[in-house]
């Protein structure tokens, strides 16, 4: 481990549900994979936020839609 390396929490868990960390300089394959996964998660969150706004602004939601949105 190099003194400038930092620990990064990865956007996935181990098979037994524990957090995964990567120690390095942030330029390797796993770092790039984590960057791509985090970008996809942020895109999905933005889409979900837009959908939530659309559903709630219309004031015509069903209980099922609210439940699905909450999940």
C-alpha contacts under 8 A as a table, 3 or more apart, distances in Angstrom:
res1	aa1	res2	aa2	distance
1	X	5	X	6.69
1	X	23	X	7.67
1	X	24	X	7.41
2	X	5	X	5.37
2	X	24	X	7.75
4	X	25	X	7.13
5	X	23	X	6.14
5	X	24	X	4.64
5	X	25	X	4.99
6	X	23	X	5.47
6	X	24	X	5.83
6	X	25	X	6.69
7	X	21	X	6.16
7	X	22	X	5.50
7	X	23	X	4.41
7	X	24	X	6.87
8	X	21	X	5.27
8	X	22	X	5.12
8	X	23	X	6.31
9	X	19	X	7.12
9	X	20	X	6.01
9	X	21	X	4.57
9	X	22	X	6.63
10	X	13	X	7.59
10	X	19	X	7.37
10	X	20	X	5.48
10	X	21	X	5.52
10	X	22	X	6.83
10	X	34	X	6.28
11	X	20	X	7.86
11	X	34	X	6.38
11	X	37	X	6.99
11	X	38	X	6.47
12	X	19	X	7.04
12	X	20	X	6.63
13	X	16	X	7.61
13	X	17	X	5.24
13	X	18	X	5.42
13	X	19	X	4.83
13	X	20	X	5.52
14	X	17	X	5.11
14	X	18	X	5.21
14	X	19	X	6.27
14	X	20	X	6.13
15	X	18	X	7.49
22	X	31	X	7.82
24	X	27	X	7.76
24	X	28	X	7.92
25	X	28	X	7.65
26	X	31	X	5.39
26	X	32	X	7.78
27	X	31	X	6.07
27	X	32	X	6.91
28	X	31	X	5.31
28	X	32	X	6.36
29	X	32	X	5.17
29	X	33	X	6.16
30	X	33	X	4.93
30	X	34	X	6.07
31	X	34	X	5.06
31	X	35	X	6.14
32	X	35	X	4.96
32	X	36	X	6.24
33	X	36	X	5.16
33	X	37	X	6.22
34	X	37	X	5.03
34	X	38	X	6.02
35	X	38	X	5.16
35	X	39	X	6.12
36	X	39	X	5.10
36	X	40	X	6.25
37	X	40	X	5.09
37	X	41	X	6.18
38	X	41	X	4.98
38	X	42	X	6.15
39	X	42	X	5.13
39	X	43	X	6.16
40	X	43	X	5.06
40	X	44	X	6.17
41	X	44	X	5.09
41	X	45	X	6.14
42	X	45	X	4.98
42	X	46	X	6.17
43	X	46	X	5.13
43	X	47	X	6.27
44	X	47	X	5.09
44	X	48	X	6.11
45	X	48	X	5.01
45	X	49	X	6.11
46	X	49	X	5.04
46	X	50	X	6.28
47	X	50	X	5.12
47	X	51	X	6.18
48	X	51	X	5.00
48	X	52	X	6.02
48	X	69	X	7.83
49	X	52	X	5.05
49	X	53	X	6.16
50	X	53	X	5.10
50	X	54	X	6.19
51	X	54	X	5.03
51	X	55	X	6.12
52	X	55	X	5.19
52	X	56	X	5.96
52	X	69	X	6.77
53	X	56	X	5.25
53	X	57	X	5.73
54	X	57	X	5.26
54	X	58	X	6.19
55	X	58	X	5.42
55	X	59	X	6.78
55	X	60	X	7.18
55	X	61	X	6.09
56	X	59	X	5.35
56	X	60	X	7.56
56	X	61	X	6.95
58	X	61	X	7.29
61	X	65	X	6.09
61	X	66	X	6.86
62	X	65	X	5.19
62	X	66	X	6.50
63	X	66	X	5.19
63	X	67	X	6.13
64	X	67	X	5.02
64	X	68	X	6.07
65	X	68	X	5.09
65	X	69	X	6.00
66	X	69	X	5.01
66	X	70	X	6.12
67	X	70	X	5.15
67	X	71	X	6.38
68	X	71	X	5.18
